[in-house]
Amino acid sequence: MANLGNTFDASTVEPRGDFELLPPGEYVAHIVKSDLQPTKSGNGQALKLELDILEGPYTGRKLFDNLNIVHQNQQAQEIAQRTLSAICHAIGKLQVRDSEELHFKQLKVKVKVRPPQNGYEAQNAISAYLPMNGQKPGTVPQARPVASAPPPQQPKPPGNVPPWKRPAA
């Protein structure tokens, strides 16, 4: 039981309706919460992420992702670790010790709509984490080659000047 303090009057607050799905696309977001929890099976650990959308008509909407970073299914674990790597690349922090190091750093998320399955309604899912500059995660902008000027040439001393009288190089 939870004591709410004062009496809550539901007649003064608009009830929450269904959330409409976000249209598929890219959104600017940041991670606001993260927690490492045991998987449902108890045989691994999932990093649970909560993100907020920061721009556009859906500002303030929440997205969620679960990464099975420790899992007995090697493929599930690899997918989660690759996703975590994409997040790290997207925010420019390649080594993290605590998931809080990922918080409040802007990135883009590519959102898709997952069709209804297993008795659940259609829902949004994050299909990619991208850096703000639009580059693919893990890519580094290539530096343009700069034409270097040839080294300055020393003037050739006249042929009849002995080496000890030539200017120092």
C-alpha positions as CSV (number, residue, x, y, z in Angstrom):
1,M,0.0,0.0,0.0
2,A,1.2,3.5,-0.8
3,N,0.1,6.5,1.1
4,L,-0.5,9.3,-1.5
5,G,-0.3,12.1,1.2
6,N,-3.3,14.2,0.2
7,T,-6.4,12.8,-1.4
8,F,-6.0,12.4,-5.1
9,D,-9.0,13.8,-7.1
10,A,-9.2,12.1,-10.5
11,S,-12.0,14.5,-11.5
12,T,-9.3,17.3,-11.7
13,V,-6.9,15.5,-14.0
14,E,-7.4,14.5,-17.7
15,P,-7.1,10.7,-17.9
16,R,-4.2,9.4,-20.0
17,G,-5.3,8.0,-23.3
18,D,-3.6,5.6,-25.6
19,F,-0.3,6.7,-27.0
20,E,-0.2,6.9,-30.7
21,L,2.8,5.2,-32.3
22,L,5.6,7.4,-33.5
23,P,5.8,7.4,-37.3
24,P,8.9,5.6,-38.6
25,G,11.9,7.9,-39.0
26,E,14.9,9.5,-37.3
27,Y,14.5,11.4,-34.0
28,V,16.9,13.4,-31.9
29,A,17.0,11.9,-28.4
30,H,19.0,11.2,-25.4
31,I,19.2,8.4,-22.8
32,V,17.7,9.6,-19.5
33,K,17.7,6.4,-17.5
34,S,19.4,3.0,-17.5
35,D,19.4,0.0,-15.3
36,L,21.1,-3.4,-15.4
37,Q,18.5,-6.1,-14.5
38,P,18.4,-9.9,-14.6
39,T,16.7,-11.2,-17.8
40,K,13.3,-12.9,-17.4
41,S,14.9,-16.3,-17.6
42,G,17.4,-15.3,-14.9
43,N,20.3,-16.5,-17.0
44,G,21.7,-13.2,-18.1
45,Q,21.5,-9.4,-17.7
46,A,19.7,-6.8,-19.7
47,L,20.6,-3.1,-19.9
48,K,17.2,-1.3,-19.9
49,L,17.3,2.1,-21.5
50,E,14.8,5.0,-21.3
51,L,15.1,7.7,-23.9
52,D,13.4,11.1,-24.4
53,I,12.8,12.7,-27.8
54,L,14.2,16.2,-27.8
55,E,13.0,17.8,-31.0
56,G,10.0,18.1,-33.2
57,P,6.3,17.4,-32.7
58,Y,7.0,14.4,-30.5
59,T,9.3,16.2,-28.0
60,G,9.1,14.7,-24.6
61,R,7.8,11.3,-25.8
62,K,9.6,8.2,-24.4
63,L,11.3,5.3,-26.1
64,F,12.6,2.2,-24.5
65,D,15.2,-0.4,-25.4
66,N,16.4,-3.6,-23.7
67,L,19.9,-4.9,-24.5
68,N,20.7,-8.5,-23.4
69,I,24.3,-7.7,-22.8
70,V,24.9,-11.0,-20.9
71,H,22.9,-13.9,-22.3
72,Q,23.3,-17.6,-22.8
73,N,22.1,-17.1,-26.4
74,Q,25.3,-15.9,-28.1
75,Q,23.5,-14.2,-31.0
76,A,21.2,-12.2,-28.6
77,Q,24.3,-11.2,-26.6
78,E,26.2,-10.2,-29.8
79,I,23.3,-8.1,-31.0
80,A,23.0,-6.3,-27.7
81,Q,26.8,-5.6,-27.5
82,R,26.8,-4.3,-31.1
83,T,23.9,-2.0,-30.2
84,L,25.7,-0.8,-27.1
85,S,28.7,-0.1,-29.4
86,A,26.6,1.9,-31.8
87,I,25.3,4.0,-28.9
88,C,28.9,4.6,-27.7
89,H,30.0,5.5,-31.2
90,A,27.0,7.8,-31.7
91,I,27.8,9.8,-28.6
92,G,31.6,9.7,-29.1
93,K,32.3,7.8,-25.8
94,L,34.0,4.5,-26.8
95,Q,34.8,3.2,-23.3
96,V,32.2,3.2,-20.5
97,R,32.3,1.7,-17.1
98,D,28.9,2.8,-15.9
99,S,25.8,3.2,-18.1
100,E,25.2,6.7,-16.6
101,E,28.1,7.8,-18.8
102,L,25.6,7.4,-21.7
103,H,23.0,9.7,-20.2
104,F,22.0,13.1,-21.6
105,K,24.2,12.9,-24.7
106,Q,22.3,13.7,-27.9
107,L,22.1,11.2,-30.6
108,K,19.7,10.2,-33.4
109,V,17.5,7.1,-33.1
110,K,16.0,5.4,-36.1
111,V,12.5,4.3,-35.0
112,K,10.4,1.6,-36.7
113,V,7.0,0.2,-36.0
114,R,7.0,-3.4,-34.9
115,P,3.8,-5.2,-36.0
116,P,1.5,-6.9,-33.5
117,Q,2.8,-10.2,-32.2
118,N,2.3,-12.7,-29.4
119,G,-0.8,-10.9,-28.2
120,Y,0.9,-7.5,-28.0
121,E,-0.2,-4.5,-30.0
122,A,2.0,-2.8,-32.6
123,Q,4.8,-0.9,-30.9
124,N,7.8,1.4,-31.6
125,A,11.3,-0.1,-31.6
126,I,14.6,1.5,-32.1
127,S,16.3,0.0,-35.1
128,A,19.5,2.1,-35.0
129,Y,21.5,4.6,-33.0
130,L,23.2,7.3,-35.1
131,P,25.6,10.2,-34.3
132,M,24.2,13.7,-34.6
133,N,26.5,14.4,-37.6
134,G,24.6,11.8,-39.7
135,Q,27.6,9.5,-40.2
136,K,27.2,5.8,-39.7
137,P,28.3,4.6,-36.2
138,G,32.0,3.7,-36.1
139,T,33.0,5.8,-39.0
140,V,35.5,8.5,-38.7
141,P,35.5,11.4,-41.1
142,Q,38.4,11.0,-43.5
143,A,40.9,13.8,-43.5
144,R,41.4,15.4,-46.9
145,P,44.9,15.0,-48.1
146,V,46.7,18.3,-47.9
147,A,49.2,18.9,-50.7
148,S,52.5,19.6,-49.0
149,A,54.9,22.1,-50.4
150,P,58.3,20.7,-51.3
151,P,61.0,21.5,-48.8
152,P,62.7,24.9,-49.5
153,Q,65.8,24.4,-51.6
154,Q,69.1,25.9,-50.5
155,P,70.6,28.1,-53.1
156,K,73.5,26.3,-54.7
157,P,76.7,27.9,-53.9
158,P,78.9,28.9,-56.8
159,G,81.1,26.1,-57.9
160,N,84.4,27.9,-57.0
161,V,83.5,28.5,-53.3
162,P,85.3,26.1,-50.9
163,P,83.0,24.2,-48.5
164,W,84.3,26.1,-45.4
165,K,83.2,29.4,-46.9
166,R,79.6,28.2,-47.9
167,P,76.7,29.3,-45.7
168,A,75.6,26.9,-42.9
169,A,72.6,24.8,-43.8
